Amino acid sequence: MKLADKKLFFYVVFLLSFSVIIAYSLGAYAIEYYGYNEFHFLIRQSFAVILGILIMWIFSQIHPSKLINKFGFFIFFFSIFLIIIMQFLPDSFASSAGGAKRWIRLPGFSLAPSEFFKIGFIVFLAWSFSRKFVGKERDSIGAEFLALLPYIVVFAFIIFFIAVMQNDLGQVVLMAIILGIMLLFAGGSLKLVGMLFLGVSSLAIISIVTSAHRIMRIKTWWGSIQDLVLSIFPENIAQTMRIENTPEPYQIYYSIVAMNNGGILGEGLGNGVIKLGFLSEVHTDIVLAGLTEELGLLGLSIFVLIFALILHRIFKIANRVKNNVYSLFCIGIAVMLGFSFLINAFGITGIIPIKGIAVPFLSYGGSAILASCVAIGMVLSISKTIK
C-alpha cells in the first residue's frame, strides 16, 4: 500500500497553521471585551490545530475499512446520541446560541456534535448509496423514490433535531446539498434529485415563515441588496417588491467595508480596524472579511487557491479509488467543505443571508477544526488504496 496524499496533507496544514495567526490577530476586540488573556485565542486555536494535524497523520496510517466501516458509523450514531441528550442537559453542561443548545461543555472546551454528525452522515450515505443506487437500474421515478424513502426518514430526523431543536437551518441546508449531490454521483436521476430539492425547499420556507428571527434575518438580507436588485425592474414592479424600514444589515455592511478597505494588498496583518468593535467575533464566521482587510484581495486569492487545490486533491482521489463507498465518501467530504466555504463567502458579501457556517480550516473553533481534520484524515487513509 502506498503513502497517503502528501500534497493534500500539506495544503490543509498550511491553512490550519495560518488559522492560528488569524485567530490571534482578529480576536483582539473579543479579548478586550471579555477580559481574556492576550493569547487566549492563539493558545486554544493552536491546541485544536496541533491535535487536528496529529489526528490527520494517525488516520492516514489506518486502513480505510476500519475508519469508514467502524469509526465512521461510531461517529454517526454517537453524534446522534449527543444531539438528542444535549437538549435535556442543564445549562451548566450545554451552551446555547440563539436560544438553542448547540454545544456540550467539557473541561477546557465545548463540543458541537453537529460538526461530527456531518461526517457520520456522509459515511452513512456513502455506504448505503453504494448498495442501493450504484449500478442499480430502476424503471420508474416511483421505484427510485421508494429506494430513497429511508434517507428521507433520516433527513426528517436531521430537520427536527438540528433545524428545530438547535435552531440551525444553515447546517440542514448544507446536509441537503450533500445528500442531493452524493445521490447524483451514486446514480440517482435528476428527476429524483429535483423532487428532493422541491421537498427540502418547501420545508425550508415553512421553517422560515414560522420563525420570527428567520423572517427578520431575511428582511435584513433583502434590505442590504434590494436597491441593487430592484434597479433592473420597472418602477411599478420595484415598488411592490420593496420593503421599507428594514433592519440595519450591519454584519453584511461592515463585512463589505472591511473587504473594500483591504484593497489589493491589504492594511497589513494585525492592522485591520473592522475587528475593533464594528463586528463581533470576526475570527469565527466573518473570518474571510477580516482576512481580506488585513491581507487584501491578493491574500484572499492565495487562500482560495489553496482551498481549491484541497478540493481538487479530494475529487482526484474520489475519481481514482476503485471502492464505491470510498469514492462516494470523498465526494461527500469535498461537497461539505466546498459548500461550507461558499455559503460563508456568499453570506458575508450579501449574496445570500448569513448562515453562521464556519470557513473550513480557517475559522476559530475547536469542533469545526477537529471535525474537518477527522474528515481529511479519513480521505488520506483512502488515498493509500489507490494503485
Backbone torsions as a table, in degrees:
resi	resn	phi	psi	omega
1	MET	NA	133.2	-175.2
2	LYS	-80.3	176.5	179.7
3	LEU	-73.3	159.1	176.9
4	ALA	-69.2	166.0	-177.8
5	ASP	-67.1	102.7	-177.0
6	LYS	-67.0	-37.7	-178.5
7	LYS	-62.1	-44.5	178.9
8	LEU	-60.4	-44.3	-179.3
9	PHE	-59.4	-48.3	-175.3
10	PHE	-74.0	-30.9	174.3
11	TYR	-61.3	-45.5	-179.7
12	VAL	-66.0	-42.6	178.8
13	VAL	-60.0	-37.6	178.5
14	PHE	-60.3	-49.4	-179.5
15	LEU	-65.6	-41.4	179.3
16	LEU	-62.0	-43.1	-179.3
17	SER	-62.2	-41.0	-179.8
18	PHE	-73.1	-24.0	178.3
19	SER	-62.7	-29.0	177.5
20	VAL	-66.3	-45.0	-179.8
21	ILE	-65.2	-44.6	-176.6
22	ILE	-70.2	-32.0	176.5
23	ALA	-65.6	-39.2	178.2
24	TYR	-66.9	-42.4	-177.2
25	SER	-71.6	-47.1	-173.5
26	LEU	-82.4	-11.8	-178.9
27	GLY	-88.7	11.4	-173.6
28	ALA	-58.3	-48.6	-176.5
29	TYR	-69.2	-40.9	179.0
30	ALA	-60.9	-34.9	177.4
31	ILE	-63.7	-44.1	178.7
32	GLU	-67.6	-43.5	-175.0
33	TYR	-64.9	-43.7	-177.2
34	TYR	-92.4	-5.3	178.9
35	GLY	72.9	30.9	179.6
36	TYR	-77.3	165.0	169.9
37	ASN	-64.4	148.6	-176.5
38	GLU	-54.1	-33.6	-175.6
39	PHE	-102.5	20.0	-175.9
40	HIS	-56.4	-56.0	-176.7
41	PHE	-70.7	-35.8	179.5
42	LEU	-62.7	-44.7	-178.8
43	ILE	-65.7	-47.4	-176.7
44	ARG	-67.0	-41.7	178.5
45	GLN	-68.4	-37.3	177.7
46	SER	-61.4	-41.9	179.1
47	PHE	-62.0	-46.0	-179.7
48	ALA	-63.9	-41.0	-178.3
49	VAL	-67.3	-45.7	179.7
50	ILE	-62.0	-44.4	178.2
51	LEU	-63.9	-40.2	179.5
52	GLY	-64.2	-43.2	178.3
53	ILE	-63.8	-40.1	177.7
54	LEU	-62.8	-41.6	177.6
55	ILE	-61.7	-44.3	179.4
56	MET	-59.0	-44.9	-177.8
57	TRP	-65.6	-45.4	-179.7
58	ILE	-62.4	-46.1	-179.2
59	PHE	-62.6	-34.1	-179.6
60	SER	-66.0	-16.7	-179.8
61	GLN	-92.4	-7.9	-175.6
62	ILE	-99.1	144.2	178.3
63	HIS	-66.6	137.6	-175.8
64	PRO	-62.1	-24.2	179.2
65	SER	-61.4	-35.5	178.1
66	LYS	-73.1	-38.0	-177.8
67	LEU	-73.6	-44.6	-176.3
68	ILE	-76.9	-51.5	-172.7
69	ASN	-76.7	-27.1	-177.4
70	LYS	-110.4	-63.7	-176.6
71	PHE	-64.1	-39.5	-178.9
72	GLY	-60.5	-44.1	179.4
73	PHE	-73.8	-28.4	173.7
74	PHE	-62.5	-45.3	176.7
75	ILE	-59.3	-43.6	-176.9
76	PHE	-58.9	-53.8	-175.0
77	PHE	-76.3	-36.2	-178.9
78	PHE	-70.3	-37.9	177.8
79	SER	-68.2	-34.5	174.1
80	ILE	-60.6	-45.8	178.1
81	PHE	-58.1	-45.1	-179.2
82	LEU	-66.9	-40.0	179.2
83	ILE	-61.6	-38.2	-179.2
84	ILE	-71.7	-52.0	-175.1
85	ILE	-70.4	-23.6	-178.9
86	MET	-59.4	-33.1	-178.3
87	GLN	-68.9	-17.6	-177.7
88	PHE	-106.9	0.3	179.0
89	LEU	-78.5	148.2	175.0
90	PRO	-67.1	161.1	-177.2
91	ASP	-59.4	-24.1	179.4
92	SER	-69.9	-16.6	-179.7
93	PHE	-114.5	-7.7	-178.2
94	ALA	-138.0	122.4	179.3
95	SER	-84.8	148.3	-176.8
96	SER	-115.1	155.8	172.4
97	ALA	-145.3	125.2	-178.9
98	GLY	63.5	28.4	178.8
99	GLY	82.5	6.4	-179.0
100	ALA	-125.0	144.6	-179.7
101	LYS	-83.1	122.5	-176.8
102	ARG	-126.7	-16.1	-177.1
103	TRP	-128.2	142.2	172.2
104	ILE	-98.6	125.5	-178.7
105	ARG	-79.7	123.6	176.0
106	LEU	-121.8	162.9	-179.4
107	PRO	-56.7	114.1	176.0
108	GLY	91.8	-16.8	-179.9
109	PHE	-161.7	170.7	178.1
110	SER	-117.2	143.5	-177.1
111	LEU	-111.8	128.7	176.4
112	ALA	-101.8	100.3	-176.6
113	PRO	-58.6	-30.0	-177.1
114	SER	-63.8	-29.2	178.8
115	GLU	-64.1	-39.0	-179.5
116	PHE	-83.1	-28.2	178.0
117	PHE	-60.1	-35.2	-179.8
118	LYS	-59.7	-39.1	178.6
119	ILE	-67.2	-46.3	177.8
120	GLY	-61.3	-37.5	178.2
121	PHE	-62.4	-41.2	178.6
122	ILE	-66.9	-39.9	176.1
123	VAL	-60.1	-47.2	180.0
124	PHE	-59.8	-44.9	-179.6
125	LEU	-65.9	-43.6	-178.4
126	ALA	-62.2	-45.8	-179.4
127	TRP	-65.2	-44.5	-175.0
128	SER	-77.7	-42.7	178.9
129	PHE	-61.4	-36.3	-179.4
130	SER	-63.5	-23.1	-179.7
131	ARG	-95.3	-32.6	-172.9
132	LYS	-100.8	-21.1	-174.4
133	PHE	-123.7	-38.9	-176.9
134	VAL	-64.0	120.4	178.0
135	GLY	76.8	4.8	-179.2
136	LYS	-98.6	130.8	177.7
137	GLU	-104.1	128.1	177.2
138	ARG	-124.5	137.8	-170.9
139	ASP	-88.8	-0.8	-179.9
140	SER	-150.6	156.8	177.8
141	ILE	-67.2	-28.4	177.2
142	GLY	-64.5	-40.5	178.1
143	ALA	-65.9	-38.8	177.1
144	GLU	-64.6	-41.4	-179.0
145	PHE	-63.9	-40.2	178.0
146	LEU	-63.3	-36.2	177.3
147	ALA	-67.8	-30.3	-179.1
148	LEU	-83.5	-14.9	-172.4
149	LEU	-54.1	-44.1	178.6
150	PRO	-59.0	-33.1	179.9
151	TYR	-72.6	-31.8	176.4
152	ILE	-64.6	-38.3	177.1
153	VAL	-63.5	-45.2	177.8
154	VAL	-61.7	-41.6	-178.6
155	PHE	-68.7	-32.0	175.5
156	ALA	-61.8	-38.5	174.4
157	PHE	-59.8	-45.2	-179.8
158	ILE	-59.2	-45.6	-178.8
159	ILE	-60.6	-43.3	-176.7
160	PHE	-67.4	-51.1	-171.9
161	PHE	-81.9	-26.4	-178.6
162	ILE	-100.5	-46.6	-179.3
163	ALA	-76.5	-38.2	-176.2
164	VAL	-91.4	-59.5	-175.7
165	MET	-68.9	-40.4	-179.8
166	GLN	-96.0	-3.6	176.6
167	ASN	55.8	43.1	-174.3
168	ASP	-129.0	78.8	-177.8
169	LEU	-67.8	-30.7	-178.2
170	GLY	-58.9	-42.8	179.5
171	GLN	-65.8	-36.4	178.7
172	VAL	-66.2	-42.0	176.9
173	VAL	-59.7	-43.7	179.3
174	LEU	-61.1	-44.3	-178.8
175	MET	-70.2	-29.4	174.6
176	ALA	-65.9	-39.2	177.2
177	ILE	-64.2	-44.1	178.5
178	ILE	-59.6	-46.8	179.8
179	LEU	-58.7	-47.7	-177.0
180	GLY	-64.4	-44.9	-177.0
181	ILE	-71.2	-40.2	177.1
182	MET	-63.8	-36.1	177.9
183	LEU	-63.1	-41.4	177.6
184	LEU	-61.6	-47.2	-179.2
185	PHE	-66.5	-26.0	179.4
186	ALA	-80.2	-9.7	178.3
187	GLY	113.6	5.0	176.2
188	GLY	-68.1	149.6	-177.5
189	SER	-78.6	159.8	176.7
190	LEU	-63.5	-33.8	178.0
191	LYS	-62.0	-42.6	-179.7
192	LEU	-65.4	-44.0	178.2
193	VAL	-64.9	-36.9	177.3
194	GLY	-63.1	-41.7	175.8
195	MET	-61.4	-43.1	178.2
196	LEU	-61.6	-42.8	179.7
197	PHE	-62.0	-43.9	180.0
198	LEU	-64.3	-39.9	179.8
199	GLY	-65.1	-46.7	179.7
200	VAL	-65.5	-40.9	179.5
201	SER	-61.5	-41.0	179.0
202	SER	-62.9	-43.8	178.9
203	LEU	-65.9	-37.3	178.6
204	ALA	-64.4	-42.1	179.0
205	ILE	-63.8	-41.4	178.6
206	ILE	-63.0	-42.9	-179.6
207	SER	-65.9	-28.8	179.0
208	ILE	-75.6	-49.4	-174.8
209	VAL	-71.0	-16.9	178.1
210	THR	-98.0	7.2	-178.5
211	SER	-126.5	119.2	-177.0
212	ALA	-62.3	-41.6	-176.1
213	HIS	-71.5	-29.7	177.3
214	ARG	-73.3	-37.5	175.3
215	ILE	-61.1	-42.2	178.7
216	MET	-63.9	-38.1	179.1
217	ARG	-65.9	-40.1	177.5
218	ILE	-64.4	-42.6	178.9
219	LYS	-62.9	-41.4	178.9
220	THR	-62.1	-44.2	179.0
221	TRP	-64.5	-46.6	-178.9
222	TRP	-63.4	-36.0	178.1
223	GLY	-62.1	-28.0	-178.2
224	SER	-81.0	-19.8	-175.1
225	ILE	-121.7	-5.3	-170.6
226	GLN	-65.7	-35.1	179.2
227	ASP	-61.6	-42.6	180.0
228	LEU	-68.1	-46.6	-176.8
229	VAL	-67.3	-45.1	-174.9
230	LEU	-73.2	-14.2	179.6
231	SER	-65.6	-18.6	-178.8
232	ILE	-92.6	-5.1	-179.0
233	PHE	-100.3	155.3	171.8
234	PRO	-59.1	153.0	-172.5
235	GLU	-59.3	-40.9	-177.9
236	ASN	-65.8	-36.0	177.0
237	ILE	-73.1	-41.3	-178.8
238	ALA	-60.2	-39.0	-178.2
239	GLN	-66.3	-34.1	179.3
240	THR	-73.1	-24.4	-178.9
241	MET	-92.8	-13.2	-176.0
242	ARG	-76.6	139.1	175.7
243	ILE	-112.2	119.8	-179.8
244	GLU	-85.1	155.8	175.3
245	ASN	54.9	44.4	176.9
246	THR	-73.0	153.7	178.1
247	PRO	-60.5	152.3	-179.7
248	GLU	-67.9	119.3	-179.0
249	PRO	-82.3	64.4	-170.3
250	TYR	-64.7	-34.8	-179.2
251	GLN	-64.7	-48.1	179.3
252	ILE	-66.0	-42.8	-177.7
253	TYR	-59.7	-51.7	-176.7
254	TYR	-73.5	-26.2	173.9
255	SER	-64.2	-44.8	179.4
256	ILE	-67.0	-39.8	176.3
257	VAL	-59.1	-44.3	-179.8
258	ALA	-60.3	-45.8	-179.4
259	MET	-67.3	-34.4	176.7
260	ASN	-67.7	-38.6	178.6
261	ASN	-62.4	-33.1	-176.6
262	GLY	-67.9	-31.2	-179.3
263	GLY	59.2	-142.7	-177.8
264	ILE	-83.0	-45.6	-172.6
265	LEU	-105.5	-11.0	177.2
266	GLY	85.7	167.9	179.8
267	GLU	-81.2	-11.7	-177.3
268	GLY	106.6	142.6	-177.8
269	LEU	-60.1	122.6	-178.9
270	GLY	93.1	-8.6	-174.8
271	ASN	-101.5	6.1	179.1
272	GLY	-68.2	150.4	-179.2
273	VAL	-109.6	-17.1	-176.1
274	ILE	-65.8	-23.9	-179.0
275	LYS	-77.9	-9.4	-174.1
276	LEU	-88.2	50.5	174.4
277	GLY	100.3	-12.8	179.6
278	PHE	-71.8	-37.8	176.5
279	LEU	-130.7	131.6	178.3
280	SER	-82.0	149.5	175.0
281	GLU	53.4	46.5	-179.5
282	VAL	-61.1	-30.3	-175.6
283	HIS	-73.7	-6.5	-179.3
284	THR	-101.8	-97.0	-173.3
285	ASP	-78.1	-18.6	-176.8
286	ILE	-105.8	22.6	-172.5
287	VAL	-61.1	-33.4	-178.4
288	LEU	-65.6	-36.7	178.2
289	ALA	-68.0	-45.9	179.0
290	GLY	-63.8	-39.7	178.8
291	LEU	-63.9	-42.9	-178.4
292	THR	-66.2	-37.1	178.4
293	GLU	-63.2	-39.9	-175.2
294	GLU	-86.0	-30.9	-176.8
295	LEU	-114.6	-5.2	175.0
296	GLY	75.6	-179.5	179.6
297	LEU	-62.1	-33.9	179.3
298	LEU	-63.6	-47.4	179.3
299	GLY	-62.6	-43.5	178.2
300	LEU	-60.9	-40.9	-178.7
301	SER	-62.5	-36.8	178.1
302	ILE	-63.5	-44.0	-179.5
303	PHE	-68.0	-38.9	177.2
304	VAL	-63.9	-39.8	178.5
305	LEU	-62.7	-46.2	178.9
306	ILE	-61.3	-41.8	179.3
307	PHE	-63.7	-41.4	178.2
308	ALA	-63.4	-37.0	178.3
309	LEU	-66.2	-36.5	176.2
310	ILE	-61.1	-47.5	179.2
311	LEU	-63.7	-38.3	178.9
312	HIS	-62.3	-43.6	179.4
313	ARG	-62.9	-40.8	-178.7
314	ILE	-66.6	-44.8	178.5
315	PHE	-65.4	-33.7	178.3
316	LYS	-65.5	-41.2	176.5
317	ILE	-63.0	-44.3	179.3
318	ALA	-59.9	-36.6	-177.9
319	ASN	-73.6	-32.1	-173.1
320	ARG	-94.0	-22.8	-177.7
321	VAL	-73.6	142.2	-174.7
322	LYS	-85.6	-27.4	-177.5
323	ASN	-75.3	123.4	-176.9
324	ASN	-62.9	-37.2	179.3
325	VAL	-63.0	-46.0	-179.5
326	TYR	-64.1	-41.4	-178.8
327	SER	-63.4	-47.0	179.9
328	LEU	-65.3	-36.7	178.0
329	PHE	-61.5	-46.9	179.5
330	CYS	-61.3	-40.8	177.2
331	ILE	-61.3	-44.9	179.3
332	GLY	-61.1	-41.3	179.1
333	ILE	-66.0	-42.3	178.5
334	ALA	-62.3	-41.7	178.5
335	VAL	-64.7	-43.1	179.2
336	MET	-59.4	-48.1	-178.8
337	LEU	-67.8	-46.2	-176.4
338	GLY	-63.8	-45.6	-178.2
339	PHE	-76.1	-26.2	172.4
340	SER	-61.4	-44.1	177.9
341	PHE	-63.5	-46.6	-177.5
342	LEU	-65.5	-43.3	180.0
343	ILE	-61.4	-41.6	177.9
344	ASN	-66.1	-48.0	-177.7
345	ALA	-63.8	-43.2	178.6
346	PHE	-65.2	-33.2	-179.2
347	GLY	-67.5	-47.9	-175.9
348	ILE	-73.8	-14.9	176.5
349	THR	-99.0	0.8	174.8
350	GLY	86.2	4.4	-179.7
351	ILE	-69.4	-38.7	175.1
352	ILE	-133.2	164.5	175.7
353	PRO	-61.7	146.9	178.5
354	ILE	-66.0	131.7	-173.7
355	LYS	-108.2	-13.4	-179.8
356	GLY	76.6	27.6	177.2
357	ILE	-97.1	131.6	-175.6
358	ALA	-70.1	153.8	172.8
359	VAL	-81.7	119.6	-177.5
360	PRO	-55.6	133.4	175.3
361	PHE	73.0	-8.1	-176.4
362	LEU	-118.0	-38.8	-177.7
363	SER	-67.4	146.1	174.9
364	TYR	-69.2	137.8	177.9
365	GLY	147.6	118.8	-175.7
366	GLY	-64.2	-43.9	-176.9
367	SER	-62.7	-45.1	-179.2
368	ALA	-65.4	-41.5	179.6
369	ILE	-63.3	-50.1	-176.5
370	LEU	-65.8	-40.5	178.9
371	ALA	-62.8	-42.5	178.6
372	SER	-63.6	-39.2	179.7
373	CYS	-69.0	-37.0	174.5
374	VAL	-59.7	-45.4	-179.3
375	ALA	-62.3	-46.5	-179.7
376	ILE	-66.3	-38.5	177.5
377	GLY	-59.2	-39.8	178.7
378	MET	-67.9	-37.7	176.5
379	VAL	-66.4	-40.6	177.8
380	LEU	-60.9	-40.0	177.6
381	SER	-62.0	-42.2	178.1
382	ILE	-63.8	-36.7	-177.4
383	SER	-61.2	-23.9	-179.9
384	LYS	-71.3	-18.0	-177.3
385	THR	-86.4	-6.6	-179.3
386	ILE	-78.1	127.8	-179.8
387	LYS	-84.0	NA	NA
